[in-house]
Amino acid sequence: SKYDVLSVAEGIFVTPLTAMNYVDPETGGVNLLYHFDGMPLGYLPNQFRKPDPNGYSLVEFKRIYSTWNEVFAKKGRGTIYLGNHDQPRMVSRWGSDKPEHRVASSKLL
């Protein structure tokens, strides 16, 4: 391209099987893809942004992000979506914002 830019796709309905339709350097139209498979982790099903009192499954978290790492292992580029302006603060969601844990949780993120 004659332009020095980066194009991004927010792929809320993109799956690991369809991701390369968007970011394959030879056939895709964008440079980077956000997937949102981790978005519902730690929330109660069918309840918009209501945290699950049991938290989230670390095993499920690893499964989702490992799957997507494999998608982009050889070509294309993806991101690690952990939150945005529509979600609670990341330290509150993925760690602990209690005074005794807030600093350590923030650093781990």
C-alpha positions in Angstrom: 0.0 0.0 0.0 1.1 3.5 -0.6 -0.4 4.5 2.8 1.4 4.0 6.1 -1.7 2.8 8.0 -3.0 -0.1 10.0 -6.6 -1.3 9.4 -8.5 -3.2 12.1 -11.6 -5.4 12.1 -13.8 -5.8 15.1 -15.0 -9.4 14.5 -17.7 -10.1 16.9 -19.1 -13.0 14.8 -15.8 -14.1 13.3 -14.7 -17.6 14.3 -11.3 -19.2 14.2 -12.4 -20.9 10.9 -13.3 -17.6 9.2 -10.7 -15.3 10.6 -8.3 -15.6 7.6 -11.1 -14.3 5.3 -10.3 -10.9 6.9 -6.6 -10.9 7.8 -4.8 -13.3 5.4 -2.1 -11.0 3.9 -2.9 -12.4 0.4 -6.7 -12.4 0.5 -7.9 -10.4 3.5 -8.7 -6.7 3.6 -7.5 -5.7 7.0 -4.2 -6.0 9.0 -5.5 -6.9 12.5 -8.5 -8.6 14.0 -10.2 -8.2 17.3 -12.1 -11.3 18.3 -14.6 -11.2 21.2 -14.7 -14.9 22.3 -13.5 -13.9 25.8 -16.1 -11.2 26.2 -18.7 -13.4 28.1 -16.2 -14.9 30.5 -17.0 -14.2 34.1 -20.5 -13.0 33.4 -23.8 -14.8 34.1 -25.4 -16.2 30.9 -28.0 -14.0 29.3 -27.5 -11.2 31.8 -25.8 -8.2 30.3 -22.5 -7.5 32.2 -23.7 -9.1 35.4 -20.6 -10.7 37.0 -20.8 -14.3 37.9 -20.3 -14.6 41.7 -18.0 -17.6 41.0 -15.7 -15.5 38.8 -14.4 -17.0 35.5 -12.7 -20.3 34.6 -9.0 -19.9 34.0 -9.1 -23.1 32.0 -11.7 -21.6 29.7 -9.8 -18.4 29.4 -6.7 -20.3 28.4 -8.6 -22.4 25.9 -10.1 -19.4 24.2 -6.9 -17.4 23.9 -4.8 -20.5 23.0 -7.2 -21.3 20.2 -6.8 -17.8 18.8 -3.0 -17.8 19.2 -3.0 -20.9 16.9 -5.2 -19.1 14.3 -2.6 -16.3 13.9 0.5 -18.5 14.4 1.6 -18.5 10.8 -0.2 -15.6 9.2 -2.5 -12.7 9.9 -2.5 -10.8 13.1 -4.9 -10.8 16.0 -5.2 -9.1 19.4 -5.9 -10.1 23.0 -9.2 -8.5 23.9 -9.6 -8.2 27.6 -11.9 -5.1 27.9 -13.0 -1.8 26.5 -15.2 1.1 27.4 -18.3 -1.2 27.5 -16.7 -3.5 30.2 -15.9 -3.0 33.9 -12.3 -1.9 34.7 -9.9 -4.8 33.9 -8.5 -4.9 37.4 -12.0 -5.4 38.7 -12.9 -8.0 36.2 -9.8 -10.1 35.9 -8.0 -9.4 39.2 -9.1 -7.9 42.4 -9.5 -4.2 43.2 -9.5 -4.8 47.0 -6.9 -2.5 48.5 -4.5 -5.4 49.4 -4.6 -6.9 45.9 -5.2 -3.9 43.6 -1.5 -3.0 42.8 -0.5 -6.7 42.2 -3.5 -7.3 40.1 -2.9 -4.2 38.0 0.8 -5.2 37.4 -0.2 -8.7 36.3 -2.5 -7.3 33.7 
